[in-house]
Amino acid sequence: MNLYSYLKKNTHLPQNSIKNTVELLNEDCTVPFISRYRKEKTGNLDEVQIAAIVQFKTQFETLEKRKSAVINAIQEQGALTDELRQKITACADLITLEDIYLPFKKKRKTKAETARKNGLEPLAKIIMAQNNDNIEHTASQYLNNKVQNKDEALEGARHIIAEWLNERISIRNQIRTQLERSAMITTKVVGTKKEDTSTALSTSEKAQKFRDYFDWSEALKRCPSHRLLAILRAEKEGIIRVKIEIDTDALLSRIEDRIIKSNNACTLHIQLALADAYKRLLFPSLSNELLKNAKEKADDGAINVFSKNLKQLLLGAPLGEKRILAIDPGFKSGCKVVCLNAQGDLEHNENIYPHPPQNKSTEAIKKISSLCDAYKIEAIAIGNGTASRETEQLVKRIHFKNPPEVFVVSEAGASIYSASKIAREEFPNYDVTVRGSVSIGRRLADPLAELVKIDAKSIGVGQYQHDVDQTKLQTSLDRVVESCVNAVGVNINTASVPLLSYVSGIGPKLAENIVAYRNENGAFNDRSTIKKVPRLGGKAFEQGAGFLRIKDGKNPLDDSAVHPESYSIVKQMAKDKGIPLSDLIGNKTELQKIDLNTYCTETVGLPTLKDIIDELEKPGLDRREKAKVFTFDQNVRSISDLRDGQLLPGIVNNITNFGCFVDIGIKESGLIHVSNLSDTFVKDVNEHVSLQQQIIVKVLSVDIPRKRIQLALHKK
């Protein structure tokens, strides 16, 4: 199987699209660039389809590398035949490959190996031939100084047979199939973690989070990803024990029917060898493989949820270039206040102490009011952490001359940013509290530009993100960030190093070089100047130029997603219309009259030309919605204020496979289970709600001791 047939089998995409995409990938083209600017070559594949090609291409390369290692290992043993080489070469997955390699793997000292050294392999072959009616007499002929009696001889022969059965691919596949169909996952609480029923108190608060799994059993194939990850976390923390169970007797009976061809003295020994092989070798290995595969699928499910959430969060509604006063609220330590200009630069910072124990609310009100006047504040951003609701109430009591809009902004990950190297470099002369407040304000202005500075795993919009494959998670999240950054575009004259580093073809080092060049030479005034950045060659310019924006530059196309390689086409369109280029941009009437077929060439077709027209109609338009003010129920300050049946405003702050969590303005988020999202079956939670969506929820139940709130989506 070659690469292209492997990719076609796994992606079901057209062969030509696959071939051209692989060629572009091999030329170091990025996924955003290929999907946006090479549509003719790929057959208009989108980012998801191209990412799938990347994924399966990597899998194929891993498989081929392993095949080569296996062939070399068997060749070194002098056991490689043409037939075996052909079998290995034809393998389409790692499991089949490892099954073929199993008999040739270097093993630790095993019972079977000891028996072979004791000369018992011929006896094992006689038993497996199943045509000996007096096997005990035959066994007595294999006694020596290491094999003292016939029972030891027969036991040794059974160890050899057990190893053969373990290495037989047909048996392994039969057990795999049965495990996939019928395996049960069962859990039992570890004795020391069990709840004391006499006092109803738990020895461990952590253990109580998993009490649903103290005595649990279900078919593994029906165990949803979030439940499996919860079970495995509880096992890892020593709270429960996990077992995979199956009807062993029925399974062994089916295998016996396949391998036992006679009924004589050999039959019992084959049965004993099979039972031994199953208990000692086959079941431990294959049940672990099953659980590992289930964990990988659960990881994929969780990573997919995290990626969807992250995309929605990054593409969250920006307020735009506004003068913002940001507050990081607190009680004892006070509230840190910062004033930012429209470009997000820090202009002022100080502390106020409106809440207990200081209770200097009058001073705080005067200070906020005067700062808003002095810095012409257009919006106030309040972090949603401790004392958030109290601070929001304080701000809403202020009588402003020019009332600013007031927003509550998620603080998730702000503390990670404020202590990071990026924050220290941005604000070397300020402490973490100032940096955190600045981050809150900048998130309101542009969530994408600020959140790219934070490790995505710290933002808290996934499920069990610390339990999944971290390499796979990081790869997926990096791809999401890259996709979002390039979908929106980046102002090269204001973007930070972290934001620029996600632009197609740029990366961290070139991003640093761009900012250094900008600081030394001033703002870029056209895209061609970007080529003067040290180490930014033709390839990087090709990949990144279309995603870098220049506001108010020499060429109006520089503030659009039209790639410089297509500028000549747009200029020709304007020339053919007999109007200046600047008059064509944004002129929907004239743009719609253009016959695109006139401008088709061997390399530029209708997909690219349609993209150009769409972009020219609304050049530089931000695809994101504008931020909206939101107000929580003023009568709900804590979980004890909740009552069954209440209708409350809320904001979706996390989405999982089993439902979504909603911020209703208190410390604890409530859960809308999938069963309470709709009256019909919910296949995908994202089809009903989106991250940061403002919704109305109904309180179904409140468990104060466990701090759990059950909600339902209220249909207006």
N, C-alpha and C positions, 0 to 999 in steps of 0.2 A: 504494500500500500504506500503510495507516495503522498507528499504533503497535500496536493490539490484534491485528491480523492478523499483523503481524511477530512479535510475542511468541508468539502461538499457534503459528506455523510453527516457531519455533526452540525453544520449551519443551515443546510438545505438552501444555500444561495446559489445563483448562477455561476457556472464554472469561470466564465470570462471575468465576471466581477471579482471573484476570489483571486484569480491570477493577477489582475491589474492592481488590486489592493495590496497583495503580498509584495509585488514589485515596488510599490510606493513605500511600504513599510521598510523594505530592505534598503531604500534610499534615505532612511531616517526621517521620513515624513511623519507628522503627528496625526493622531485621530481627528482632532478638530479641524486641522488644515485639509486633510483628505476629504472629510465629509462636507466641508464648506466650499472648497475651491477645486476639487477634482471630481465633480459629479459625473462628468462625461466618461471618465475612465472607470469609475466604480459602478456605473449603472444606477447612480443616484442612491447609493447606500447611505443609511443614516449612521449616527455615532454608535448606536447600540449594536447594529449589525457589524460595523467595522471593529468594535471592541470585542465582539464574539470571535471574529477572525483572529484577532490578536491573542485571545485566550486559548483557542484551540491550536493555534500555531505554536504557542509556548508548550502546550501539552504534548504535541507531536514531537517537538524537539527534545523534550524530556524523555519521552518513550524511546526515541531513536538512540539517544545517549545511553539509556539503560540497556537496550538491545545490544549495543556494541560492547558494553562492559560484560554482559552475560556471555556473549560469543567468545570473547577473549578468555574469560575465566574457564569455560568448558574446554576451550582449545588448549589451554595450559595443562589441563588434566589428560589430554590426549583422547578425549571422549567425543569430540565434535565430528558428526557425520554430515553428509550433504542433506539428508532428510531432516536432521535436527536443526541445521542452519536455516533450512527453508521454513520449518515450523516457527522458529524464532522470528525470522524476517517478516512472516505473515501476521504476527501478533498485532492486534488492534487495540489492546489495553494492557495495563500493567499487571492486573490480576492474573490473566492468562499467562503472561510472560513469567511471572514469579512461580506459578504452578509448574511450568516446564522446567524452570531452573532448580526447583526444590530438591530433586534427587542429587544434584551436583553441588549443592551448597556445602561449604566446609562446616562441619558440625562439631559441637563439643562432644566430649566422650559420652556416647549414648548406650543404652542397654543393647540395642541392636548391633552396634559396632563391637561391643564386648563379645556378644554371641558369635559374630562373624570370626573374630580372632580366635575364638574357641572351636572353630571348625564346624559350626552348626548351620551354615547356609544351605548345604545340600539337603539336610533334614527338613528345613523350611520349604524347600522346593518340592520335596516329596509330599509333604502335607498339602501344599497348594495344588498339586497334581490331582489329589482326591481319589486315588485309585489304590490305596494301601489299606488292607483290612486289619493289619496287625501293626499299627504304628508304634506301639510301645516296644515291641520286639525290635523294630527297626531303630528306635531311639537308643536302645541299649548298645548299638554298634558305634555310637558316637561319644562314648565315654572316654575321658582322658584325665590327666592330673588336675585340670581345672573344671571339668564336668564330672561330678562324683557319682551321679545316678541318672536314671532315665527321666525322672521328673525335672531335674535341672536341665537336661537336654531338651525336653519338650518346651519348658518355659523359655529357654533361650531362643528356640526356633520360633516361638510365638512372638517374641520381641522383634525378630527380623520381619515376620509377616505383618506385624502391626505397623512397622515403618513403611513397608511396601504399600499397605492399604492407605496410609496417610499420604503417600506420594502419588496415589492413583488419581488422575485428574477427574475421571468420571465420578468417583466417590465424592471428591471434594465439591464438585459442582452440584451433585445430588443433595448434599447437606446444605450447601449455600441456598439452593432453591427452596428447600423446606424451611430454613431459617427465615428467609425473606417473606415467605407466606405465613408462617405460623408462630414465629418467636414472640414470646411475651417478655416484657421488661417488668421486673418486680422490685420493690424496694421495702426495706425494713429499717426502722429507726435503730440507731446504736443505743444500747441499753442506758448508758450514762446521760443521753440527751433526751430521754423520754420524759414526757410531762408527768409530774407527780399528781395523780388524779385525786388524791386525798386533799390537797391544798389548792389544786388548779393553778399552781405556779410552775413556771418552766425554769429549768436549771440554766437555760441559755436563751436570751432574747433573740439571738441570731438564729438559733434552732427553730424558734417559733415561726419564723418567716417561711419555713419549709414544712410546716406540720401537715400540710395536705399530702405530703409524700412519706409520712411515717409508716404507712402501710398501704402501698399502692401497687396496682397491677393493671396492665393494658397491653394490647397488641402493639409491638414496636412500630410496625408499619403505619399505625394510625396515631402514633404519639406526635403531636405537633412540635415544631421546632422550639418554641419558647418553653414548652414543658420539659422536653428532653434536656435542654441547656440548664434549666433550673434543677432538674434531678442530678445531673452530672456535677453541678456546682455544689449541691448539698453533699454529694459523695466525697468530693474533693476536700470539703471542709470537715469531713469526718462525722457528719450528722446522720447519714443513712448508709446502708449497704445496698448495692445494686447487683442484680443477677439477671442473666438471660436464661429463659427456660423454654423447653420444647418437649413434646411427647417423644421421649428417647426410644421407648420400646417399639413404637410403631415405625420410627425412622430406621432403627437397626434391622427390624424385620424386613423392610423393603430392600435394604442394602444386601442382606443375606440372600434374598431371592435372586439377586443379580450375580453374586459371587460363589454361592454354594451350588454345585452341580450334581452332587451325589449324597448318599446317606450312608456313611461308613464311619470308621474310627477317626478319620481325619476331620469330620464335620465339627465335632465339639471343639477341637483346637482352633479351627478357623473362627468359630463363634467367639471363643474366649479372646483370640487375638483381635477381632473386630471390636469387641467391647472395650478392650484395653486401648486400642488405637483411638477409639472415639473419645473415651474419657480422658486419656492422657495427652493426646496429640490433636485430634481433629476438632473436637468441640471447643477446647480453649482457644485454639488458633482461629477458627472460623467464626466463633461468637464474638471474639475481639475484633475481627475484621468487619463483622456486621455492625457492631456498635461504632467502630471507627467510621464506617461509611455513613451511618445514620448521623453521627456527629458532624461529618463534613457537609451533609445535606442541611442539617440544622444551622451550621455556620453560614452556609450560602444564603439560607432564608433570612437569618438575622442580619447579615451583611447587606442583603438587598433592601431590607427595611431601613437600616441605618443610612444607606446611600440615598434612598428616596427622601428620607427626612432631611438629610443634609442638603440635598439639592433644593428642597422647598425653603429651607432656612436661609441658604445663601442667596436665593433669588427673592428673598423677602422684600416687602415694599420699603424703598428708601424715602426719606423725607427730602433729600436733595441738599443742595448747597444753601444751608440756612445758618444763621448765627444761633448757637445753642448754649443754654446753661444746663449743665449735667450735674446731677446729685447722686452720690453714693451714700445711701441713708444708713444710719446707725443710731443706737441709743447712747450708751455710756461714752463711746469714743466720738460721738457727734456725727454730723453729716459733712462729707467732703464736697465742696462746691467748686466747679471749674467753669470758666467761660471760654467758648471756642468761637473763632471767626468762621465765615462761610466755607473756608478751605480746610477747616478742622484743626487749625493751629491754636495752641493754648495761649490765652491772653491774660488770664487771671485765675488764681485759686486761693481758697481759704476755707476754714472750718466754721460751721454753725452748730449750736447745741439746743435745738428746740424741744427735745424729748427728755424724759427722765434719765438720769437723776438731776440734770442741770435745769431743765424746764425753761430755757430762755427763748420761748416761742416768739415773743414780741420783737426781740432783737433780731431773730432769724427772719421774720417777715419783713422787717425794715431792710435788712441786708439784701435779701433776694430781690426785693422791689427796686432798690437802688442799683444793683448790679444789672438788672434787666434794662433799666433806663440808660445806664452808662455805656453798656455794650450793645444796645439796640437789639436785645434778644428777641428772636422770633419763635423759639420753641424751647420747652423745658423737658429734659429726659431724666426720669427717676428710675434708679435701679430697683429690681423687684425682690431684693433680699430683705434682710432684717430691717424693720421699721419703714418698709416701703409704703404701706397703706397710711400710716400716720403722717409720713412726709407728704404724700399726695394730698391728704386732707388739709394739711397746713398750707400748701401752695394754693389750693383752691379757695382758701380764705382771703388771699391777697387781692386787693383792688389795684390792678395794674392800670397805668395810663394807656398802654397799648398791649392788651392781653395776649400773651403767647399761648400757643397750643401746648397742652400738657400730655406727655406720653409716659407710660410705664414700660421700661425696656428690660429684657432678660439679661441677667448678669452672668449666665452660665459661661464659665471659662474665663471670665474677666480677671479673676485672681491669678490664673495660669499666665495670662498675657502680662499682667502687671509685674510679675517676677521674672519674666523671660528676658533673654538676651536682646531680642528685638525691642522690647519696651525700654530697656536700659540704654540702648543706643539712641532711641528716639528722644528720651527724656533723662539724660545722665544726671541732671541736677535736681531731680524730683524723686520723692519716695513712692512706694507702691500704691499708696492711697490716691495720690494725684493721678498716676498712670491708669489706675482702675476707673476713676471717674471720667477721664478723657475717653477711655475705651467705650464706656456707656454712651457718652454723647455722640461719638463717631458711629456707633452701631445704629443709632437713630438716623443719622445722615445717610449712611451707606453700609448696610449690613455686610455685603459681600466684601468690600474693601477692608473692613475691620476684622471680620471673622477668619479671613485667610491667614491672619497672623497667629492664630491659635490652633494647636493640635486638634483636629476634628474630633478625636476620641474624648476630648475634655468638654465638649459642648453639651453632651448629655441628651442626645436625641436618638438613642438606639435602644436595643434590648440585649443585655448580656454581652456588651461589646468587649469586655475584658476576658470573656470565656471563649471567644472564637479565635480562629487562626489569625494571629496578629499581622503576619506578612500579607495574607490575602485581604484582610480588612484594610490595611494601609494602602495597598495597591488600588482597591476599589474606591476608597475615599479620595485619594489623590486624583483619580480619573474624574470623579464627580466635581472636585474643585476646579480642575483644569477645564472641564466642559462648561461650567458656570461662568468662569472668568472670561473665556473666549466667546461665549454666547452673548455676554453683555458688552464686551470690549473694554479697553483700558485707556484712560487719559495718560499718555506717556509723560506729560509735564507735571502731574500731581501724584501719580501712583507711587506707593511705597515699594521697597525691594521685595517683600513677600508677595505682593499682588503681581508685580511684573514677572516674578519667577514662574508663575503659572501660565504666562502667555505662551502660546505655541512656539516652540523652537528657542525660547529664551533661557529659562533655567536660572538658578540662584546666582551663579558667577556673572553671567551677562547682565542680570538685573542690577547687580551691584555696580557694574561698569556703566550702565545707562544712567543711574542716579549720580554717580561720580562725574560723568561727563556733563550732565544737566547742571549740577552744582557749580562746575568750573566754567561752563560756556553759556549758561543761561538756557531758557526754554527752547525746545525744538520748534522750528517754524514750518518745516515740511518733512514728509516721510523720508525723502532721500537723504536728509541729514543724519538719520539713524545709522546709516552705513559708516559714519565716522566714529562710532563708538568702538573703542579698542576690542579686538577679538570677535566683533560681530560681523561675520562673513556673509557671503551671498546666500548660503543655505538658511541661516538663522533669519535673515531678512525676508526671504521667500516665505518661510513658515509663519513668521510673526507679524509682518507689516500690516496685513489686513485686519488684525485684531487690536492694533495700536491706534489710538485716536489723537489728533492734534486739533484742539479747539482754536478757532480764529486764526488759522494758519494761512500761508500763501495760496494753497490749493484747497478749495472747498471740499474736494473728494477725500482729503486727508482726515476729515471728521466723519467718515462713513466706513461701512464694511466692504466697500468696493476695493478689490486688491489692486495695488499699483500696476500689476501686469495687465490689468484691464482698462487702465486710464485711457489708452489710445482709442478703445472702442467707444467710450463715453464721449470723448472729444469729437470723434467722427459723427456720432449721433447729433451732437450740438451743431456741428458744421453743416450736416445735411439738413437740419431744421432752420439753419440760417440765424441762429440765436447764440448769444454768449453762453458758455458753460454754466455760469452762475445762474442764468435764467432758466436753464433746463432743470437744474436740481430743485426738487420740490414742486415742479410744475406737472401735476398729475394729468392734466388735460393733454399736454403735448406728449408726455411719456406714454400714455395709453394709445396714442396714434402710431407709435413706432412699429414698423414691421420687423420683428426680431429675426426672421429668416434671412433678411438682408445681411445680417452681421454674423451669421454662422460661419465658422471655419473648421479646419480639421481638428483643432484642439478645443475650440469654444463652441458649445452647442446651446440648445434652448434652456436646459436647466440653469446654466451659469448666467445666461442673458436675462432670464426671468428673475433670478436673484438680484442682478444689477438694477433692473427696473424697480423692483420692490424696495431696494435700498435707496434709490434716488428719489422715490416718492416721499420717503420719511427718513432722510439721512440722520444718522446718529441718534435715532429715537431709542430711548431706554425701554426695553420690553417689560420692565417691572412696573407694578402698580405703585401708586403713591401711598405713603403711610397714612393710616387713619387713627384718629383719637379713639380711645376705648375707656369706658368707665365700669368698674366692678360695682356690685351691690354694696352700698354704704353701710348696710345693717349687718353684714357678715364680716367679722374680723377674725374668727377662729373656728375650728371644727365644732366647738360646742354650740355655735350659733346656727348650725344647720338643722333642718327639720325635713322629714320625709314629705315629698310632694312639692317642695319649694322650686320655683323657676328662677334660675340665676344666669346672668351673662358670664361667659367664660371664653378663654382663648386656648385653642388646642396647642399643647406644648410638647407632645411626644406622640408618635404613632407606632404601634406594634402590630404583629400579626393577630393578636387576640383582642384588639380594640385600640382606643386612644385615651391619652391622659389629658385632662383639662385643668388649667389654672383658673380657679374661681376667686382668686384674691386672698387666699390664706396660705399658710405654710405647706399644707398637704394638697397635692393634686388629686382630683377625682378621676375614676376610671369609667369610661363608657365601654362596656364589653361589646364585642361584635353583635351579640344577640339583642343589644339595646340601641343599635345604630339605625336599624330599619325594620320594617314589618316583614321584609322579604330576606332571603338568604344573602349574606354579605360575603362575596368572594374576595374582594380587595377593599380594605379599610379606606385606602386613598381615593376610592371612587365616591366616598360619602363625605369625607372631611379632608382638609389639608392643614399642614403645619402653620401655626400663627393665625388660623381662621377664627374669626369672632362668631361665636354661636350662643344659642340659648340652651341650657341643660335643665333637666328635672332631677332632683335628688330622689333616689330610690331607697337607699339605706345608708346608715352611718354607723361604723364600728369604731368607737372612740378608743378603746384599749389597743386595738391593732392599727389605729390611725388609717382606716380604709373607708373610702367614700365611693359608693356605687351610684353612677349617673345614667341618664338616658338622654339621647339627642331629642330635643323638643322640636316637633314639626310645627312650624308657624302656620 
